[in-house]
Amino acid sequence: MSDSVPGDDSFSGSNGSTGSDGTVHEGDGGGDEEEHPDGAGPGEERPGSEEVVTVEEGPGGREVVVPMAVYKRVTVVSTLVAMVCIVGGFALLDRATNRATLPVDEVNPWLALAGLGLIAFGGLTYAYSTRFRAAGMGSSKTDEDRPTDDG
């Protein structure tokens, strides 16, 4: 039996609702009872939920305009992958050269090439991810209020 204080709104551990008399009314236990403001149930199509992807040719190359949720995922995942690859590549390069103390004829070339490849892959991953932008985000290269001779 748990001690409950009248007016205490802390979590009781059940998935039901509390009535005005303090009794707990249990739900179906599924936990999937989401209420959506537009009336659509869980897993149903909502009006305006389709994702629109457009490609714009700009002076700096191709930019892909995606919804904000996709932009956030692409940015987080690509930055994480790039960081892991670059740090891992430097670790492999460090191991191949024994902290840059081995003579050239004793360096493991395959491990050194794998490290350089990981560093390049991380850099390319990050560079590719910069092509994406969310709808409504401006590009600093195409702002009309900036002079074009700013270097």
Sequence and secondary structure as in RCSB ss.txt:
>XXXX:A:sequence
MSDSVPGDDSFSGSNGSTGSDGTVHEGDGGGDEEEHPDGAGPGEERPGSEEVVTVEEGPGGREVVVPMAVYKRVT
VVSTLVAMVCIVGGFALLDRATNRATLPVDEVNPWLALAGLGLIAFGGLTYAYSTRFRAAGMGSSKTDEDRPTDD
G
>XXXX:A:secstr
     TT  S  S SSEE TTS EE   S       TTS  TTS  TT     EEEEETTEEEEEE HHHHHHHH
HHHHHHHHHHHHHHHHHHHHHTTTTTS GGGS HHHHHHHHHHHHHHHHHHHHHTTEEETT   TTS TTS TT 
 
